[in-house]
Amino acid sequence: MTFINDTSRSSRAQVRPLALERVKLGGFMGRYNNIMRSRTLISQYELLESTGRLDNFRRAAGKIERDFQGFFFNDSDVYKWLEAASYALIDNDDPELREKITLTIDVIRDAQNAGDDGYLNTYFTFEKVSARWTDFKNMHELYCAGHLIQAAIAHRRVTGSEDLFAVALKFADHIVKMFGKNGRETTTGHPELEMALVELYRETGTREYLELASRLIDNRGKGLAGGDEYRIDHVPFRQLKELTGHAVRMLYLVAGAADVFLETGDETLLAVIDRLWADLVGRKMYITGGVGSRHEGEAFGEAFELPNRRAYTETCAAIGSFFWNWRMYMISGDGKYLDVMERTLYNGVLPGISLDGLKYFYVNPLEDIGNHERKEWYSCACCPPNIARVLTSFGGYMYGLTLDEIRVNFYETSEAVIPFRDGEINISQKTGYPHDGEIELTVSTDLDMQLSILLRVPGWTEGEFDLQIDGIKQKAKVEKGFIKLTDNWKGKTTILLDLPMEINMIASNPMIRENTYKVAIERGPLVYCAEGTDNEGFSVWTLSVPVKRGYDVQMNEELPGGYMAISGKGIAYDLDEWEEALYKPLAAVKNKGRNVRFTLIPYYAWNNRGSSPMCVWLHVH
């Protein structure tokens, strides 16, 4: 079975996931899933070829003669693509995609077989062999190994093939020999291997992998990866007071620590990640779920340092937060972590890919003058295949299981077949989510027994919802983000859950001074923005929206998939009096505004009709 994380035997997991094979997606996320298979993964493979990433493996195997291509960590892009492509085979065993996967595995295996110790990194070949394992501060050997292991586990779980898994196992054993309890001390300059080793332990039961993951975390702060804050090597992990340094590194590290806690129950690790999570949601997360405010060092800034136009908010950092919050949910069963995942998915991850699945954002600002646009690829292409592996695996996050509960984590038109005790529960969802809050769930089973179905009530509802079971209105209270329905579900039962999607005006903490006297507009789980394309004749940067006046919500089919647009009457401030002035005495400022009709679109959909000015935080009157 294909689990994103197989926590079925994890000692501290309150919730375990449902296998991907058990969920068939339709609707909003189903469209993305289809695009991954039909466009994105094929185009990414072609780019892996044209940019020399696959040739790096052929070169390492002695098949071709040419210089190494690109960055020293380019192997990781190939591995992330393999993971995403493996997940994509679950719903559609496409012959073209399977052939590309097989060809890719062949070149990887050939590169490893060129040596005799299991080592695999195409940058450290020929003239660079002597430099292997000498620079953990700057080089990414362990990072690339982590992505290989994750790809291999996914491929094995989906296909049953040992081809890629044997390669990864050989490399993992080499790493354990080098850096395990009888080897050299080290830690990761770029965390990633920690998560991979824990999952390899879950897959094989070989405890040395778990022990090494723990050791990599415990070795931080010893200067083994440079001793600096950028790489989170400046203090021991358990002494961290806040999220700091390179955002992706930090988030992959805490996700790995959460994995280690799930297997070991080390309460000192839990104390740290709880403390850091509070820092995330209380001081360092954008309203989009994006994280990492500084371009310099791709780093977390200080508390409340959340600039809009200068926001870095790398797509990979949003993905790191998504992974971490998933693990926190499995630890606790608390829906607050799913709230962050949902915010991050719709508003932090999805903006990283165009609606046609062929262009990407690396950086995701919350305000732009009109010159930021997606690209088909990047020389540092960590984000595109990372997005693909999240979207092709989304079905595996939708449900959670305990011994006596089925939890509906996310809402999406879908069909799920859930093994439970000695039988199965079928849950069909029909919904227009995330644009519509009405969800119809049909529960079908032959099981004749009491069991609990928990439905998540997202935090954005503020606990407001309407619930019917077979047409009869129900009352239920929300506990840790869920309503619990306990019954004998034998036969067929229809549940209607209506989550009212009101337009919410969100203010920010006064310490975020850039947003003073401004609001962000949300509807359901989606953050909205004003884009110049929809608002001609005035600058969206001067738009002021009303607090109390009514807004219109209407489906717009202009872009693929469609979206609910918000429109209304606002004020755009007249800039004529400022044409030749940067500053004026307050008494001389007229600030004349004129009435305008404005339109807002979901933030994930911006920059799909060409470049134009955009902003999320709006003036208010």
VEXDREN-2710 file (C-alpha; in Angstrom, 1 decimal):
% VEXDREN-2710
k/r/px/py/pz
1/MET/0.0/0.0/0.0
2/THR/1.2/3.5/-0.8
3/PHE/1.3/5.6/2.3
4/ILE/2.8/9.1/2.3
5/ASN/4.1/8.3/5.7
6/ASP/3.5/4.8/7.1
7/THR/2.8/5.5/10.7
8/SER/0.8/2.4/11.3
9/ARG/3.4/1.1/13.7
10/SER/4.7/4.5/15.0
11/SER/4.5/4.5/18.8
12/ARG/3.3/8.1/19.2
13/ALA/1.0/8.5/16.2
14/GLN/-2.5/9.4/17.2
15/VAL/-3.6/9.3/13.6
16/ARG/-2.4/7.3/10.6
17/PRO/-3.1/8.1/7.0
18/LEU/-5.1/6.3/4.4
19/ALA/-3.2/4.7/1.5
20/LEU/-3.3/6.7/-1.8
21/GLU/-4.8/3.8/-3.7
22/ARG/-7.9/4.1/-1.5
23/VAL/-8.8/7.6/-2.7
24/LYS/-9.9/8.7/-6.2
25/LEU/-9.9/12.5/-6.6
26/GLY/-12.2/14.6/-8.7
27/GLY/-13.1/18.3/-8.5
28/PHE/-10.6/21.1/-7.8
29/MET/-7.6/19.0/-6.7
30/GLY/-8.5/16.3/-9.2
31/ARG/-8.0/18.8/-11.9
32/TYR/-4.5/19.5/-10.6
33/ASN/-3.9/15.7/-10.4
34/ASN/-4.9/15.3/-14.0
35/ILE/-2.6/18.1/-15.1
36/MET/0.3/16.6/-13.3
37/ARG/-0.1/13.4/-15.3
38/SER/-1.0/14.9/-18.7
39/ARG/1.3/17.9/-18.8
40/THR/3.5/18.7/-15.8
41/LEU/5.4/15.5/-15.4
42/ILE/6.0/15.0/-19.1
43/SER/7.3/18.6/-19.5
44/GLN/9.5/18.2/-16.4
45/TYR/11.0/15.1/-17.7
46/GLU/11.8/16.8/-21.0
47/LEU/13.5/19.6/-19.0
48/LEU/15.5/17.1/-16.9
49/GLU/16.8/15.9/-20.3
50/SER/17.4/19.2/-22.0
51/THR/19.1/20.8/-19.0
52/GLY/21.6/17.9/-18.6
53/ARG/20.3/16.5/-15.3
54/LEU/19.8/13.0/-16.7
55/ASP/23.0/13.3/-18.7
56/ASN/24.9/13.8/-15.4
57/PHE/23.9/10.2/-14.5
58/ARG/25.0/9.0/-17.9
59/ARG/28.3/10.8/-17.5
60/ALA/28.8/9.3/-14.1
61/ALA/28.1/5.8/-15.5
62/GLY/30.7/6.4/-18.3
63/LYS/28.1/6.3/-21.0
64/ILE/28.8/9.8/-22.4
65/GLU/31.6/12.3/-22.2
66/ARG/30.7/15.9/-21.3
67/ASP/31.1/18.3/-18.4
68/PHE/28.8/18.1/-15.4
69/GLN/25.7/20.2/-15.9
70/GLY/24.2/22.7/-13.5
71/PHE/24.3/22.9/-9.7
72/PHE/26.0/20.3/-7.6
73/PHE/22.6/19.2/-6.1
74/ASN/20.9/18.7/-9.5
75/ASP/20.4/15.0/-8.8
76/SER/17.7/15.9/-6.3
77/ASP/15.5/17.3/-9.0
78/VAL/15.5/14.0/-10.8
79/TYR/14.6/12.2/-7.5
80/LYS/11.7/14.5/-6.7
81/TRP/10.4/14.0/-10.2
82/LEU/10.6/10.2/-9.8
83/GLU/8.6/10.4/-6.5
84/ALA/5.9/12.5/-8.1
85/ALA/5.8/10.4/-11.2
86/SER/5.5/7.2/-9.1
87/TYR/2.5/8.6/-7.2
88/ALA/0.9/9.6/-10.6
89/LEU/0.9/6.0/-11.7
90/ILE/-1.7/5.1/-9.0
91/ASP/-4.7/6.6/-10.8
92/ASN/-3.5/6.0/-14.3
93/ASP/-0.8/3.5/-15.3
94/ASP/0.2/5.6/-18.2
95/PRO/2.6/3.7/-20.5
96/GLU/4.5/6.8/-21.6
97/LEU/5.1/7.9/-18.0
98/ARG/6.0/4.4/-16.8
99/GLU/8.6/4.2/-19.6
100/LYS/10.1/7.5/-18.6
101/ILE/10.3/6.3/-15.0
102/THR/12.0/3.1/-16.1
103/LEU/14.5/4.9/-18.2
104/THR/15.3/7.3/-15.4
105/ILE/15.8/4.4/-12.9
106/ASP/18.1/2.7/-15.4
107/VAL/20.4/5.7/-15.7
108/ILE/20.5/6.1/-11.9
109/ARG/21.4/2.4/-11.4
110/ASP/24.1/2.6/-14.0
111/ALA/25.7/5.6/-12.3
112/GLN/25.8/3.8/-9.0
113/ASN/27.1/0.5/-10.5
114/ALA/30.1/2.5/-11.9
115/GLY/31.4/2.4/-8.3
116/ASP/31.7/-0.4/-5.9
117/ASP/30.6/1.0/-2.5
118/GLY/27.0/2.2/-3.1
119/TYR/27.9/5.9/-3.2
120/LEU/25.8/7.9/-5.6
121/ASN/26.1/11.5/-6.4
122/THR/26.9/12.5/-10.0
123/TYR/28.8/15.7/-9.1
124/PHE/31.4/13.8/-7.1
125/THR/32.7/11.6/-9.9
126/PHE/36.0/11.4/-11.8
127/GLU/38.2/14.3/-10.8
128/LYS/36.0/15.1/-7.7
129/VAL/35.9/11.6/-6.1
130/SER/38.5/12.6/-3.5
131/ALA/36.1/15.5/-2.4
132/ARG/33.3/13.1/-1.3
133/TRP/32.1/13.6/2.3
134/THR/34.5/16.5/2.9
135/ASP/32.2/19.6/3.0
136/PHE/28.9/19.2/4.8
137/LYS/28.5/22.9/5.2
138/ASN/28.2/23.7/1.5
139/MET/27.6/20.5/-0.5
140/HIS/24.4/18.5/-0.6
141/GLU/25.4/14.9/-0.7
142/LEU/23.1/13.9/2.2
143/TYR/20.3/16.1/0.9
144/CYS/20.3/14.4/-2.5
145/ALA/20.5/11.0/-0.8
146/GLY/17.4/11.8/1.2
147/HIS/15.4/12.6/-2.0
148/LEU/16.6/9.4/-3.6
149/ILE/15.4/7.4/-0.6
150/GLN/12.0/9.1/-0.6
151/ALA/11.6/8.5/-4.3
152/ALA/12.6/4.9/-4.0
153/ILE/10.1/4.2/-1.2
154/ALA/7.3/5.8/-3.2
155/HIS/8.2/3.8/-6.3
156/ARG/8.3/0.5/-4.3
157/ARG/5.0/1.2/-2.6
158/VAL/3.3/2.1/-5.8
159/THR/4.7/-0.5/-8.2
160/GLY/6.1/-3.3/-6.0
161/SER/9.4/-3.0/-7.9
162/GLU/12.7/-3.3/-6.1
163/ASP/14.7/-1.6/-8.9
164/LEU/15.1/1.9/-7.5
165/PHE/14.7/0.7/-3.9
166/ALA/17.7/-1.5/-4.2
167/VAL/19.8/1.5/-5.4
168/ALA/18.6/3.6/-2.4
169/LEU/19.1/0.9/0.1
170/LYS/22.7/0.4/-1.1
171/PHE/23.4/4.1/-0.8
172/ALA/21.7/4.3/2.6
173/ASP/23.8/1.4/3.9
174/HIS/26.9/3.2/2.7
175/ILE/25.8/6.3/4.6
176/VAL/25.1/4.3/7.8
177/LYS/28.6/2.7/7.5
178/MET/30.2/6.1/7.1
179/PHE/28.2/8.1/9.7
180/GLY/26.3/5.6/11.9
181/LYS/27.2/4.8/15.5
182/ASN/30.6/3.4/14.5
183/GLY/31.3/6.0/11.9
184/ARG/32.2/9.7/11.7
185/GLU/30.2/12.4/13.3
186/THR/28.3/14.7/11.0
187/THR/25.0/16.5/10.4
188/THR/23.2/17.7/7.4
189/GLY/24.1/21.1/5.9
190/HIS/20.7/21.0/4.2
191/PRO/18.2/18.8/6.2
192/GLU/16.1/16.3/4.2
193/LEU/17.8/13.0/5.0
194/GLU/16.3/12.9/8.4
195/MET/12.7/12.5/7.1
196/ALA/13.9/9.9/4.5
197/LEU/15.8/7.8/7.0
198/VAL/12.8/7.6/9.3
199/GLU/10.6/6.5/6.5
200/LEU/13.2/4.0/5.4
201/TYR/13.1/2.6/9.0
202/ARG/9.3/2.3/8.7
203/GLU/9.7/0.5/5.4
204/THR/12.3/-1.9/6.4
205/GLY/12.3/-2.1/10.2
206/THR/16.1/-1.6/10.2
207/ARG/16.7/0.5/13.3
208/GLU/20.1/1.8/12.2
209/TYR/18.3/4.2/9.9
210/LEU/16.2/5.7/12.7
211/GLU/19.3/5.9/14.9
212/LEU/21.2/7.8/12.3
213/ALA/18.3/10.2/11.8
214/SER/18.3/10.9/15.5
215/ARG/22.1/11.3/15.5
216/LEU/21.9/13.9/12.7
217/ILE/19.5/16.0/14.8
218/ASP/21.6/15.6/18.0
219/ASN/24.8/16.6/16.2
220/ARG/23.5/20.1/15.3
221/GLY/25.3/22.9/17.1
222/LYS/28.7/21.2/17.0
223/GLY/30.0/23.1/14.0
224/LEU/29.9/20.0/11.8
225/ALA/27.9/21.9/9.1
226/GLY/29.6/25.2/9.5
227/GLY/28.4/26.2/12.9
228/ASP/26.2/29.1/11.6
229/GLU/22.6/30.1/12.0
230/TYR/21.9/29.9/8.2
231/ARG/22.3/26.1/8.4
232/ILE/20.8/25.9/11.9
233/ASP/24.1/24.6/13.2
234/HIS/24.7/27.4/15.7
235/VAL/23.1/25.8/18.8
236/PRO/22.0/22.2/19.7
237/PHE/18.6/21.5/18.3
238/ARG/16.9/21.3/21.7
239/GLN/18.1/24.8/22.5
240/LEU/16.3/26.4/19.6
241/LYS/14.0/29.1/20.7
242/GLU/12.6/30.3/17.4
243/LEU/12.5/29.4/13.7
244/THR/15.7/30.8/12.2
245/GLY/18.1/30.5/9.3
246/HIS/17.3/29.2/5.8
247/ALA/13.6/28.6/5.8
248/VAL/13.5/25.3/3.8
249/ARG/16.4/23.9/5.8
250/MET/14.7/24.8/9.1
251/LEU/11.3/23.4/8.1
252/TYR/12.7/20.1/6.7
253/LEU/14.6/19.8/10.0
254/VAL/11.6/20.2/12.2
255/ALA/9.6/17.8/10.0
256/GLY/12.4/15.3/10.5
257/ALA/12.4/15.8/14.2
258/ALA/8.7/15.2/14.3
259/ASP/9.3/12.0/12.4
260/VAL/11.9/10.9/15.0
261/PHE/9.5/11.8/17.8
262/LEU/6.7/9.7/16.2
263/GLU/9.0/6.6/16.4
264/THR/10.9/7.3/19.7
265/GLY/8.6/9.3/21.9
266/ASP/11.4/11.6/22.9
267/GLU/9.5/14.3/24.8
268/THR/12.4/16.7/24.6
269/LEU/12.0/16.8/20.8
270/LEU/8.3/17.4/21.1
271/ALA/8.9/20.3/23.4
272/VAL/11.1/22.0/20.8
273/ILE/8.8/21.5/17.8
274/ASP/5.8/22.7/19.8
275/ARG/7.7/25.8/20.8
276/LEU/8.8/26.4/17.2
277/TRP/5.3/25.8/15.8
278/ALA/4.0/28.6/18.1
279/ASP/6.7/30.8/16.7
280/LEU/5.5/30.0/13.2
281/VAL/1.8/30.7/13.5
282/GLY/2.2/33.5/16.1
283/ARG/5.1/35.6/14.6
284/LYS/6.5/34.3/11.3
285/MET/3.8/33.1/8.8
286/TYR/2.2/35.1/6.1
287/ILE/-1.5/35.1/5.7
288/THR/-1.0/32.9/2.6
289/GLY/0.8/30.3/4.7
290/GLY/4.0/31.4/3.0
291/VAL/7.2/31.5/5.2
292/GLY/10.6/33.0/4.8
293/SER/10.6/36.8/4.5
294/ARG/14.2/37.5/3.5
295/HIS/15.7/37.2/0.1
296/GLU/19.1/37.2/1.8
297/GLY/19.8/33.7/2.8
298/GLU/16.2/32.6/1.8
299/ALA/15.7/33.0/5.5
300/PHE/13.2/33.6/8.3
301/GLY/13.3/37.1/9.5
302/GLU/12.7/38.5/12.9
303/ALA/9.3/38.2/14.6
304/PHE/6.7/40.1/12.7
305/GLU/9.1/40.8/9.8
306/LEU/6.6/40.0/7.1
307/PRO/7.1/42.5/4.2
308/ASN/4.7/42.1/1.3
309/ARG/6.6/43.3/-1.9
310/ARG/9.9/42.0/-0.6
311/ALA/8.5/38.7/0.6
312/TYR/10.6/35.7/-0.4
313/THR/8.2/33.0/0.6
314/GLU/9.8/30.3/-1.5
315/THR/7.4/27.6/-2.7
316/CYS/9.6/24.9/-1.2
317/ALA/9.3/26.6/2.2
318/ALA/5.5/26.4/2.0
319/ILE/5.9/22.7/1.1
320/GLY/8.2/22.2/4.1
321/SER/5.6/23.8/6.3
322/PHE/2.9/21.5/4.8
323/PHE/5.0/18.4/5.6
324/TRP/5.7/19.6/9.1
325/ASN/2.1/20.3/10.0
326/TRP/1.1/17.0/8.6
327/ARG/3.4/15.3/11.1
328/MET/2.2/17.5/13.9
329/TYR/-1.4/16.4/13.1
330/MET/-0.4/12.7/13.2
331/ILE/1.2/13.3/16.6
332/SER/-1.7/15.2/18.2
333/GLY/-4.9/14.6/16.1
334/ASP/-5.5/18.4/16.5
335/GLY/-7.2/20.0/13.5
336/LYS/-5.3/23.3/14.0
337/TYR/-2.4/21.7/12.1
338/LEU/-4.7/20.8/9.2
339/ASP/-5.9/24.5/9.2
340/VAL/-2.3/25.5/8.5
341/MET/-1.9/22.8/5.9
342/GLU/-5.0/23.9/4.1
343/ARG/-4.0/27.6/4.2
344/THR/-0.6/26.7/2.9
345/LEU/-1.8/24.4/0.2
346/TYR/-4.3/26.7/-1.4
347/ASN/-2.4/30.0/-0.9
348/GLY/1.2/29.0/-0.5
349/VAL/1.8/26.0/-2.7
350/LEU/-0.7/26.3/-5.6
351/PRO/0.5/29.9/-6.5
352/GLY/3.9/28.2/-7.3
353/ILE/2.4/26.6/-10.4
354/SER/0.4/28.1/-13.3
355/LEU/-3.1/26.9/-13.9
356/ASP/-1.9/25.1/-17.1
357/GLY/0.7/23.2/-15.1
358/LEU/3.7/24.4/-17.1
359/LYS/5.2/27.5/-15.4
360/TYR/6.4/28.1/-11.8
361/PHE/7.1/30.7/-9.1
362/TYR/10.1/30.2/-7.0
363/VAL/9.3/33.4/-5.0
364/ASN/5.8/34.3/-4.0
365/PRO/5.4/38.0/-3.0
366/LEU/2.2/39.4/-1.6
367/GLU/2.5/42.6/-3.6
368/ASP/4.1/43.3/-7.0
369/ILE/4.5/46.2/-9.4
370/GLY/3.9/44.0/-12.4
371/ASN/7.2/42.5/-13.3
372/HIS/7.1/39.2/-11.4
373/GLU/6.1/36.3/-13.6
374/ARG/6.4/32.5/-13.6
375/LYS/9.1/30.7/-15.5
376/GLU/9.1/27.4/-17.4
377/TRP/12.1/26.2/-15.3
378/TYR/14.9/27.5/-13.1
379/SER/18.6/26.8/-13.0
380/CYS/17.9/25.9/-9.3
381/ALA/14.8/23.9/-10.0
382/CYS/14.0/22.6/-6.5
383/CYS/10.4/24.0/-6.5
384/PRO/8.8/22.5/-9.7
385/PRO/9.2/18.8/-8.9
386/ASN/8.6/19.5/-5.3
387/ILE/5.2/20.9/-6.2
388/ALA/4.5/17.9/-8.4
389/ARG/5.2/15.4/-5.6
390/VAL/2.8/17.3/-3.2
391/LEU/0.0/17.5/-5.8
392/THR/0.2/13.9/-7.0
393/SER/0.1/12.6/-3.4
394/PHE/-2.7/14.8/-2.1
395/GLY/-5.2/12.0/-1.9
396/GLY/-3.1/10.4/0.9
397/TYR/-3.7/13.4/3.2
398/MET/-7.5/13.5/2.9
399/TYR/-8.4/10.9/5.6
400/GLY/-7.0/9.9/8.9
401/LEU/-7.6/6.7/10.8
402/THR/-7.5/5.6/14.4
403/LEU/-8.6/2.3/16.0
404/ASP/-12.2/3.5/16.3
405/GLU/-12.4/6.6/14.1
406/ILE/-12.4/7.7/10.5
407/ARG/-11.4/11.3/10.1
408/VAL/-12.2/13.5/7.1
409/ASN/-9.2/15.8/7.0
410/PHE/-9.9/17.7/3.8
411/TYR/-12.9/18.2/1.5
412/GLU/-12.7/17.4/-2.2
413/THR/-15.0/15.6/-4.7
414/SER/-13.7/12.1/-4.4
415/GLU/-14.4/8.4/-3.7
416/ALA/-12.7/6.6/-0.8
417/VAL/-12.7/3.0/0.2
418/ILE/-11.5/2.8/3.8
419/PRO/-10.6/-0.5/5.4
420/PHE/-11.9/-0.7/8.9
421/ARG/-11.8/-3.6/11.3
422/ASP/-13.0/-6.6/9.3
423/GLY/-14.7/-4.6/6.5
424/GLU/-14.8/-1.4/4.5
425/ILE/-16.4/2.0/4.7
426/ASN/-17.1/3.8/1.4
427/ILE/-17.2/7.6/1.6
428/SER/-18.2/9.6/-1.5
429/GLN/-17.7/13.4/-1.4
430/LYS/-19.4/15.8/-3.7
431/THR/-18.4/19.5/-3.3
432/GLY/-17.3/22.6/-5.0
433/TYR/-14.7/23.2/-2.3
434/PRO/-12.6/25.4/-1.9
435/HIS/-15.0/27.8/-3.7
436/ASP/-18.2/26.3/-2.2
437/GLY/-18.6/25.2/1.4
438/GLU/-21.5/22.7/0.8
439/ILE/-20.2/19.2/1.1
440/GLU/-22.3/16.0/0.6
441/LEU/-20.8/12.9/2.0
442/THR/-22.4/9.5/1.3
443/VAL/-21.3/6.8/3.7
444/SER/-21.9/3.2/2.6
445/THR/-20.9/0.0/4.4
446/ASP/-22.0/-3.6/5.3
447/LEU/-20.4/-3.3/8.7
448/ASP/-23.0/-3.7/11.5
449/MET/-21.2/-1.8/14.4
450/GLN/-20.8/1.5/16.1
451/LEU/-18.0/3.7/14.8
452/SER/-17.1/7.4/14.8
453/ILE/-16.8/9.5/11.7
454/LEU/-15.1/12.9/12.4
455/LEU/-15.7/15.8/10.1
456/ARG/-13.2/18.7/10.2
457/VAL/-14.6/22.1/10.7
458/PRO/-11.9/24.5/9.5
459/GLY/-10.8/27.3/11.7
460/TRP/-11.9/30.0/9.2
461/THR/-15.6/29.1/9.9
462/GLU/-15.2/30.2/13.5
463/GLY/-17.2/27.1/14.5
464/GLU/-20.2/28.0/12.4
465/PHE/-21.7/25.2/10.3
466/ASP/-25.0/23.4/9.4
467/LEU/-25.2/19.7/9.6
468/GLN/-27.8/17.2/8.4
469/ILE/-27.9/13.4/8.5
470/ASP/-30.4/11.8/6.1
471/GLY/-32.2/15.2/5.9
472/ILE/-32.5/15.6/9.7
473/LYS/-30.7/18.6/11.2
474/GLN/-28.1/17.8/13.8
475/LYS/-26.4/19.6/16.6
476/ALA/-22.7/18.9/17.3
477/LYS/-19.9/20.7/19.0
478/VAL/-16.4/21.2/17.6
479/GLU/-13.5/19.7/19.5
480/LYS/-10.0/20.2/18.3
481/GLY/-11.3/21.2/14.9
482/PHE/-13.7/18.2/14.4
483/ILE/-17.3/17.3/15.0
484/LYS/-17.7/13.6/16.0
485/LEU/-20.5/11.6/14.7
486/THR/-20.9/8.1/16.3
487/ASP/-23.5/5.7/14.9
488/ASN/-24.1/2.4/13.3
489/TRP/-23.5/3.3/9.6
490/LYS/-24.7/0.0/8.0
491/GLY/-26.4/0.7/4.7
492/LYS/-26.2/4.1/3.1
493/THR/-26.2/7.4/4.9
494/THR/-26.1/10.9/3.5
495/ILE/-24.4/13.7/5.5
496/LEU/-24.7/17.3/4.4
497/LEU/-22.2/19.7/5.9
498/ASP/-22.5/23.3/5.0
499/LEU/-19.6/25.5/5.9
500/PRO/-20.8/29.1/5.3
501/MET/-18.3/30.9/3.1
502/GLU/-18.6/34.5/4.2
503/ILE/-16.3/37.2/3.0
504/ASN/-13.9/37.9/5.9
505/MET/-11.8/40.9/6.4
506/ILE/-8.6/40.0/8.2
507/ALA/-6.4/42.5/10.1
508/SER/-2.8/41.8/11.1
509/ASN/-1.0/42.2/14.3
510/PRO/-0.1/45.8/14.8
511/MET/3.6/44.8/15.0
512/ILE/3.4/44.2/11.3
513/ARG/3.6/47.9/10.6
514/GLU/3.4/47.5/6.8
515/ASN/-0.2/46.3/7.1
516/THR/-1.4/49.1/9.5
517/TYR/-4.9/50.2/8.4
518/LYS/-5.1/47.5/5.8
519/VAL/-7.0/44.3/5.4
520/ALA/-6.7/41.0/3.6
521/ILE/-9.8/39.5/2.2
522/GLU/-10.6/35.8/2.6
523/ARG/-13.5/33.7/1.5
524/GLY/-13.4/30.2/2.9
525/PRO/-9.9/28.9/2.8
526/LEU/-8.8/31.2/0.0
527/VAL/-6.9/34.5/0.3
528/TYR/-7.8/37.0/-2.4
529/CYS/-5.8/39.7/-4.2
530/ALA/-6.4/42.6/-6.5
531/GLU/-4.7/42.3/-9.8
532/GLY/-4.3/45.1/-12.3
533/THR/-5.7/43.0/-15.2
534/ASP/-9.2/43.1/-13.5
535/ASN/-8.9/46.7/-12.3
536/GLU/-8.0/49.0/-15.2
537/GLY/-8.1/52.7/-14.8
538/PHE/-6.6/52.9/-11.3
539/SER/-3.7/51.5/-9.4
540/VAL/-4.6/48.5/-7.2
541/TRP/-2.0/49.8/-4.7
542/THR/-4.3/52.8/-4.0
543/LEU/-7.5/50.8/-3.8
544/SER/-9.5/51.2/-0.6
545/VAL/-12.3/48.7/0.1
546/PRO/-15.3/49.2/2.3
547/VAL/-15.8/47.5/5.6
548/LYS/-19.6/47.4/5.7
549/ARG/-20.7/47.7/2.1
550/GLY/-21.9/44.6/0.3
551/TYR/-19.8/42.5/-2.0
552/ASP/-20.8/40.4/-5.0
553/VAL/-19.4/36.8/-5.4
554/GLN/-19.6/35.3/-8.9
555/MET/-18.1/32.3/-10.7
556/ASN/-15.6/33.4/-13.3
557/GLU/-14.7/30.8/-16.0
558/GLU/-12.0/33.0/-17.7
559/LEU/-9.2/30.8/-16.4
560/PRO/-8.9/27.0/-16.3
561/GLY/-10.9/25.5/-13.6
562/GLY/-12.8/28.7/-12.9
563/TYR/-12.9/30.6/-9.6
564/MET/-15.2/32.7/-7.5
565/ALA/-14.4/36.3/-8.0
566/ILE/-15.3/39.0/-5.5
567/SER/-16.3/42.4/-6.7
568/GLY/-17.6/45.6/-5.1
569/LYS/-17.5/49.4/-5.0
570/GLY/-14.4/51.0/-3.6
571/ILE/-12.3/54.1/-3.7
572/ALA/-9.1/54.6/-5.7
573/TYR/-7.0/57.5/-4.5
574/ASP/-6.2/60.1/-7.1
575/LEU/-2.4/60.2/-7.7
576/ASP/-2.4/63.3/-9.9
577/GLU/-1.6/65.6/-7.0
578/TRP/1.5/63.4/-6.2
579/GLU/2.8/63.5/-9.8
580/GLU/5.8/65.6/-8.9
581/ALA/5.9/65.1/-5.2
582/LEU/7.2/62.4/-2.9
583/TYR/6.2/64.1/0.4
584/LYS/3.9/66.9/1.3
585/PRO/2.7/68.7/4.5
586/LEU/-0.3/66.8/5.8
587/ALA/-2.5/70.0/5.6
588/ALA/-1.7/70.3/1.9
589/VAL/-2.8/66.7/1.1
590/LYS/-6.2/66.5/-0.5
591/ASN/-6.2/62.8/-1.0
592/LYS/-9.2/62.9/-3.4
593/GLY/-10.5/59.6/-4.2
594/ARG/-12.9/58.4/-6.8
595/ASN/-15.5/55.7/-6.8
596/VAL/-14.4/52.6/-8.7
597/ARG/-15.7/49.1/-9.3
598/PHE/-13.0/46.5/-8.2
599/THR/-12.6/42.8/-8.6
600/LEU/-10.6/40.4/-6.5
601/ILE/-9.4/36.9/-7.5
602/PRO/-7.9/34.0/-5.4
603/TYR/-4.2/34.6/-4.8
604/TYR/-3.4/31.2/-6.3
605/ALA/-4.7/32.4/-9.7
606/TRP/-2.8/35.6/-10.1
607/ASN/-0.3/36.1/-13.0
608/ASN/-2.1/33.6/-15.2
609/ARG/-3.1/36.3/-17.7
610/GLY/0.2/38.1/-18.1
611/SER/2.0/40.4/-15.7
612/SER/0.3/43.3/-13.9
613/PRO/0.4/45.0/-10.5
614/MET/-1.0/42.9/-7.6
615/CYS/-1.5/43.3/-3.9
616/VAL/-3.1/41.2/-1.1
617/TRP/-3.3/43.8/1.7
618/LEU/-5.7/46.6/0.8
619/HIS/-6.5/50.0/2.2
620/VAL/-9.8/50.1/4.0
621/HIS/-12.5/52.7/4.7
END
